[in-house]
């Protein structure tokens, strides 16, 4: 509430406004009317009314609003999500917002509520002239998540990013080495700092961060095991390159214990003995900050993630090896293990375990574009939860709906039917209609989508009928309100009886049931 009075200052009328900020602190603001004192009192009073009605209470720093520039909203949204996403992910988001997305939309001077799908589409079209489709897909992920938060907090009525056509992913084929080439690679890196990281990545299928995150406490020489439970990554945050250590793997499935085969046992033992010797030789010059890590140099300095990323391809190219990334070393390993992930045999029967995996996939979707296999997994886990007699949470239904909305290729009609049934349980079918409209925008009108729409409308009709019955409307009244036939109304009444739910029907109308 803004109150105000007139005051004189230097012979002129001023509107003195008084208001409370979001924190409850009182403030006063003087606004000049531009009217001199003599003969202008009535005009000044009218001007005071106008100034009071048009005055907007200044936002507290960090407070989000639909009236703020979209570029400013993105900056502040980053601070909101900072605490709940991984540092590396935050660094990636921040880099894209600061360098590309923010500057573009700041020039457009669009507010959050003014932003439309066409503005985002124009942004993608322009950027595709200079960057790859994969880069634009990453931009889309940031914009989509930012607008999703704005919609959930009622700043905007819808997520307009859902209406935008994303480019297709770049087709990327990693480099695979045959047995002869792999043997040559081992010979090329032998005796260098790259030797052990390459051997571990190639044999165990570890990621860069998992390799550099290895500590001696993860290697059990007595039991002969190697446990992956820690990562070391690199990211630019707030303009500074930072090394990020995490006592967690990239995904839940990445937390694993592997057998320590004889040759690696001996190799790691030699490395450990060499480290202990270096500590004695270097004395106070040794860096104990990274004590316990496997991959350190003679002075105890830990190997940087970007060293593997940048130096590995350059080094092997000098020795006549095919062009490849350090990450490509794990693909032959992954090739044989991904089948297990997608197999029906690996489907969990426990609702608790299903929900844990589903939660992991939902979090992954917040930070990157998920694969088609992961989208299918969404559906399988949701079906398993329902099969076990549980209802899906609103977050789980929304996640499944998002995965369908962004699916490429043919529309999964079975999934849409499933989503509709789950929303029907919550008596909220409007999101399903929005989903179908999004699919129509992406794929055009077709028989599948028309069938889906008819299914949803049928469920909506039943919903209206049930509501009418609960409120005690007659069959005729229910027919009129729901646009249903007499048989449809009486069938739902019979269902109530069969399910022992007669109490949901008004007692005065029970006599009509089943006639």
Phi, psi and omega in degrees: 000127180252120175253163182198152177223165175269144177217153179257136178212119180056036176081009180236152177278136175235142172270118179260107184264142178233132182206165176251136175277181183298335180273359180088005181275135181280143178224156178228137181226130177264127180236123181288136175273341184077009183255127176290160186296316187293118173073015185234019184298314181296317178297322179295322178295319177295320179294325177299317179299317179296314182298318178298317183291328183268348184287131176251130179296125180302141180284145173290146179306129180094351180280130182269146181208149178289343181274351181280157177302142180301323178297319178292322178300316180300318179299314182284328175297323177303319180291329178294315184273352185307318186284341186251002175240162182293147181306318180297321178294316178300318179300320178295313178302311183299319179300317180291321180292314184290321188269328190233298188294310182301306180303322180297308184284337176294322176296327180285341179056040178268135173278168180301316182286340178276343184296130179236166181302323182296327178294318179293319179299319178297322177299313179297317181300316180293317183289331179295347177285338185236342182233170181282159175304325179298322178296317179295323177298322176294319176300317181299319180300319179293311181299316180300313181295321179296316180286331176297318178295319179299321179291318181295330180264016173062027174276330176226150183285337182208162176268099185292344178295338179292340182269357187268139175277118177273152175288159176283150181296149172295137174282117182239131179243111179293160179277125176251133178258137175281179185301319181293316179294321179296319178297321178295320179300316180297324178290323181295319184270355183300132179083359179255173177294342181279344190303300185294315176304319180294315180299315182294316180296318183288319185281317185262353180069037182274149173283165179304310181297326179289323178297307184287343178275357180295131174239163182294335178288349177271352181251114179257101183290330181288313181275344180073047181230155176232117185253127178264110184214009186210148178227153173231118181232174182231136180206150175268116181233127182055036177082002182239133176287125183232144173270127184249118177257130181224131175276055179199157177265177182296317178226168178299320180293342180284342175284106188210158176244128186242155179287137178266096184291160188308313183297321179287325176303312180296318182298310180297324178299317179296319179297317180297316178298320179296321178298316180297322178294318179299323178298318181290317183291316184281333179061235181290344179283348182283137181272105182274001179300327182251023179299131182109340177279146182285315188265082174231158179272190185299334181262006178088006178283129182286145179292131180282142178304317182292343176297315178293319182296316187268317188280323183305305181297325179293318183294313183289330177296322178297336182255023172077016179275155177299153178293125180201158177268160175299323181297334181295341181297334184272345186298318176301329178287313182297324183308324184269349183256340182292333178300322179297322181295319184271351183288147176296333180296333182274356180297132182273145180266338182281130177299321181299314181290323176300316183292324178296314180293320179296319178299321178297316179295321179297316178296321179296322180294337180286339185245344180204166176288120182277156183281168177296324177298320180292324177297319177296323179295321173314305186297316181298318180293318178298316178297321180295320179298313180294321179300327180276011173088011180257155174264145178286146173284164179299322178298319181292320178295316180297320179296316178296318179299317178299319182295325178286319181299328182257010178289142178261162182082209183288148179289134179276094183296322180301318180294319179298317177300316180299312180301316180301316180296321180290319176294326179297324177299325178272003180056045178214096184257357181299318178300329180292318178297323176296320177299314180297319178298322177297316178297322178295320178297325181277322189247348184082167179294136175206172185297321181298313181291325177295319177297317179298317180297318179296323178297313180297317179296324176296318177295321179296320178299314179298323178298316179295318180300312180300320180297316179297318180296319179297326182275359174088019178288151177287171179299316182296317179296318179297318178302318182291316183289324184266349185064037184248163177276167179297321179298320180296318181293314183292329179295318179293325175298318179297323178298322177299317180294315181297330181263012180056043180242035181300334183294340179283347178260137180308128182305326181295340183255000184301330183296333182283336186295130175082356178289000000 
